[in-house]
Amino acid sequence: MFSDPGHSNGYFHHQDGGAFPEHNSLRPPHRGRGRRRGRRGRSHDSADAPASGAPRVADSDQRVEQKPPPCTDFDVAYFHSYAHLGIHEEMIKDRIRTDTYRAAIMRHQSFIAGKVVVDVGCGTGILSIFCAQAGAKRVYAVDASDIAVQANEVVKANNLSDTVIVLHGRVEDVEIDEEVDVIISEWMGYLLLYESMLGSVITARDRWLKPGGLILPSNATLYMAPVTHSDRYSDSIDFWRNVYGIDMSAMLPLAKQCAFEEPCIETISGENVLTWPHVVKHVDCYTVTLGELESVTTRYKFKSMMRESSNNQSTDVSQRKKRGNPSEALVLSTAPEDPPTHWQQTMVYFYDPIDLEQDQVIEGSLTLTQSRENRRFMNIHLEYTSGGRSFVKESVMR
């Protein structure tokens, strides 16, 4: 997640040891981007069973209901953004995302059939319908966005009104007069935690989940890594050095600010990644608390597997091995080496290129904090030291 002409960042999700989805990439939402116009993002290991292969279940001794945050004007605007069909179209057309969720539901059919399910942030209701097809006795499909109106019509059109009950409102506010056996949600945002939707899953868990209940996804892991992306720097910055034969290099400072001030949601490949990834945060959906998500800090230390110079030339000096999932858990990966998803990767670019030699150590810290202005925004504070030089980059995912 370093950024400079060629150093951006690279992982955010849940992978090794995840439960069905996995994210690997630090990625911020892009203002104006489809679904995640207000929402999420990349990246992310979430919905399945743990590495043991047996589904994890909720522990009654760990259930402590926490007071949810009040609904703010920012929340209202966030919910309104999800009324736009384009956001849901983008998510549903992401076959890796949608097929993985369906596979997770069918893999856990024995835990869903005849049971009560709540779908947190149901959107168009597709996951709720998958659960109904898996034999759920009752599915509560909850969404605070007006898309819930269309979801109810979809349920009717598929003759599932007796099974799927659409509740239009926040998970924090709606009432369900029974405990539930299963919670399912596609809550992952860019940078895994962007949009703070996981908080609603925690609230649903603490309000309704039976002891021994199942959460899909069960866990997620956010990764980071330094990457190189020289083409991006060339397209955005070097372009101004010679424009139709005119020296416009005076535009460079402004160009760097405009291009790299905020995190960028882009797709890169595994070839861009300079080191093995570092785990920023592992989320266990059975035990994670609201307070735990307010601020996440990690210290990292990388050793470069490549040489990267400021003239945008890099040399691969190590044969890469694809990271494997050691367990049989179903994983939704957003890693650069895996097929792309709508989450892409989240890049935090430095304003200028950084020279890097093979085996050079890169170390520092990363802090992700919910914005006080709007808890759905994410403040990013990145410190980086390498080759005797230190850098600090602060940005906000809006």
N, C-alpha and C positions, 0 to 999 in steps of 0.2 A: 504494500500500500504505500509505496513511495511514488512520488510522482515527479517527474521532471520530464524532460523530453522523453526520456525513456524510462523513467522509473515511476510506476504507478503502483497501485496495490492490487493485490490479488486474492484474497480469499474471504469468503464470508459465511459459510453456511454450516451445515452439520454434516460431517462426514464420518470419519472413522468412529465406529461405535454408535452410530446414530440410530434413531428410530425412524421412521421412514423417510422423511425428507432430510436433506443435508444441504447446508449452505457453505460455500466457501467463497466469500468475497466480500470486501468491504464496499458496499455500494450505496450511494445516497440516491434518493429519489430525485428525479429530474423534474424541475418545474415544467408543467406543460406536457409531460409524458402521460399517455393514456391512463391506465388504471391508477397508476400510482401518481396520479396527479395529486393525489393526496396520499398516495399510499406506498406502498411497499416496494419492497424490494427484494435484493439478492441475497439471494443468496442464501445457505442454510442447512441437518439431519433430523428429520422430524418425525414422522409419523409411524412408527411401526413398533416392533418389539425390541427390547434391548438385545445386546450381543448374545445373550444366552439362548435366544430363539423363543423363549417363553414370554408372553406379554407381561409387561409391568402392570401392577395394579396399585390403586391408591391405598395409602395406609391411614386408617381412621385416627391414629394417634397424632398424625401430622397435620390434620385439618384444623386450621385456625383462620376463621373468616376475618378478612381485613376490610377496612372501610374503603370503598372505591372512591376515586376522585369525582368531584362534581362535574356535570356537563357544562362546558364553557362554549362561548361563541366560536372558538376555534374547532371544538368538537362538532358543532353543528355544521360548520363549513366542510369539515372532513367527511361527515356522513353524506352531505349533499353531493360531494364530488363522486361518491360511489353510486349515485343515481344515474350517472352517465353510462350508457350501454357499452361504449367503446372500451371502458376499463374491464368489464366482464368478458367482452369478446376476446380481448388480448389474453386474459388468463385462461379462458377455456380453450382457446386455440393453441396454447402451449401444451402440446401433447405429453411432453415429459412430465410436466406438473400434474395434469389431469389424469393421465393413465396411471401414474404412480399412486395417486390417491385412490383411484378405483381398485387398483391391485391390493393396496393396503386394506381396504374395506373388505374385499373378498377373502383375503388371507385370514382376516379376523372374523369371518362370518359366524363362526361358532360362538363368538362373544357378543355378536350383534343380533343374531336371529332371536326373535321373541323378547328382545330387550328394549329399554327406553334410551333414546339417543338425543343429545342436544348438539346442534350445528351452530357454532359461534361465528357470526358474520357470514350468513348463508348465501348472500348475493342472490344469484338467479335460482338457487336451490338445487344445483346439480349434485352436490355431495349428499344432501338430504335424500334425494331420489335414489342415489347409489345405495345408501343405507336401507331405504325402503325395499329396494330390489334384493338386498342381502337378507331380508326377512325381519327387519326391525318391527317390533310391536307398535312403537310410536316414535316419531321424530319431531322434536321441537326445533324449527328452523328460525333462528333469531337474527334480525338485522335492523339496525337503526336507520338505514338509508331507505329512501322511497322505492328502491329496487325491490323491496319486500312486496310491494303491490303486484309487480309483475311475477315475482316468485310464486305468489299465491295462485295466479292464473295458470302458471306452468304446472303447478301441482294439480289443479282441477283438470287441466287438459290431459293429464296422464292418469286420471282416475285414482289419485292417491290422497284425496282429501280426508279419508278416514284414518290415514296413517301419518301423514305429514301435516303438522300444525304450524303455520307461519305466524310468528310473533313480531310485529313491527315496533321496535323499540330497542333501547340499550339493554345489554345483558344485565347491567347494573340495576335496571328499573323494572323489567318485565317480571311477571310472576309465573312460576311453574309449581304446581301444587303436588309435586312428587319428586323423589330422588331419581337420578338418572344413572344408567349403567355405563354409558359411553359418552365422551365428549370428543367431537371432531371439529377441526378448524384449520383453515389455511390462513394462518396469521402472520407468516414470515414477510418481512419487508426488506427493502434494500438495507444492506448492512445488518441484515437479520432483524435488528431491533427497531429500525426506523418505523415510525407511525405508532409505536407503543400499543399495537393491537394485542400483544401477548397478555397485557394487563386484563383484558376482557376474558381471556381464557382462564386466567388465574381466578378471577371473580366467579366465573361459572363453576369452576372446580370447587371452590370453597362454599358456594351456595348450594349446589345440587348433587355433586358426584358422590355416589355410594362408596363406602369403604370397600376396597377391592375392585373399584371401577376401572375402566380402561380409558386412556387418553391417546388420541391419534392426531398428530404425531406425539411420541412420548418424549423425545429429546431433540436437541439441535446444537450445532457447534459452529461458532463463528471463527474463521481463520483470517490471517493476514500474511502477506509476503511482499517483498520488494519485486517490482517488475520493470521491464523496459518497454517503451512504446515510442520509438523514435519517429515513426510516421506521423503520429498525432502531433508531436512538437513541430515537425516540419510543416505540416498542413496549417497549423494555427499560428505559428510564430515566424518561422523562416520565410514564409510567404511575403512578409512585409519588408524584407531586405531589398527586394528588387521587384517592383510592380510596374510592368510594362516599361522597363528600363528606367524607372524613377526610383531613387533612393528614398524609401519611406521608413527607414529604420527608426525614425523618431516615434513611430507608432508602437515600437516593441514593448515598452513598459505597460502601456494600456492594453495591448494585445495579450500579454501574459496575465494581467489582472482579470481581464474578461474571460479568458479561456480556462484559467486554473484557480480562480479564487474559491469556487465552490467545488464540492466533489462531483465527479462525472460518472454517469452510468453508461458503460460501454462494454462491448464484447471483445475479449482478448483470447488468445490461445495459450496452451501450456508452454509453448515455446517462448512466451514473453516473461515467464516467471524465472527469477534469478536464484531462488533458494527454495529449500523445503519450507512449507508453511508453519506458522506459529499459531497455537490456539489462543484466541483472545478471550472467548467465553464459551463455556459449555452450559447449556440450559437443560435441566431436568424438569419437565413439565409437571411432575408430581410434587415437587418440593420447592420450586422457585417462588420467591415472594415479590410483591410489588416494589418494596424498598430496594431489593437487590438489583432492580433494573434501572434505578434512577441514575446510577453512575457505575461504569465498568472501567477498570484500569488494569493494564497489563504491562509488564516489562518484557522486552524481546531481545534476542541476540541471534543474528543470522551470520552465516558465512557464505559468501557469494560463490556460485558454481560457474559464473561467467565473468568475462571482462567486458566492461561497458565504458566507452569513452564519450566525451562531450561532442565529438564529431559524428555521433550517431552510428558508430560502428561497434558491433558486439560480436564476441566470439564464444561459441559454446564449447566449453572444455570438459564437459562431463556428459556421459550418456544418461539421459533421464530415464527413470523408471516410473511408470504410472503407479500412483498411490492406490493401494487396494483396500477394500473393505474386508477386514479379517473375519467378520462374523457373517451370518446369513441374514442379518437384519435387512429389511427393505429400505433403501436409501434414495432420497431425492437429492441429487448433487448439482451444485451450481459451480463446481470447480472449473477453471479455465481449460483443463485437459478433457473435460467431459462435454457431451453435446450441449449447445447453448440453450438457455431458457430465457423467459421474458425478464428474469431478474438480472441477467447479464453479470457484470462485475462492477464493483464500486471503486473508482480510482480517486486517490488524493494526490494530486500533482504538486511537485515543487515548481517554483517559478523558473528555475534554471537547471540545466543538465548537471549531473554529478558524475565525475569519473569514478570508475570502479574496477578494481583488479580481481583476478581470480583469487579465491580464498580470503578476500578482504572481509573483515568483520564489520557488521552493521548492527548497532545496538541503540536502544532508546526506550521510550515508553509511549503508550497510546491510552488516551482516556476518552470514553464516550459518555456523554452526559445528556440527560433529557433537558431540553431548553426550559428555562423558567418562563419565558414568554409564551411558549406553546409546547406542552409535554410531548406532542407528536413530532416536533423538530428534534434534531440531534446535533449537539455541539461536539466537534472532533478536535482534540488537541494531540498533535503528533510531535514527538521529539526524536531526533535522529542524529547520531554521531558516527562518523566513519572517516578514516584517513586523516584524522587530526582536525576535522571540521565538524561543527555542530549546526544544526538547523532546527527551527521550530515552525510548524505550520498549524494554523488554526482556521477552521472553516465550519460552516453550518449547513446541515442538510435540511432544506425547507420543503 
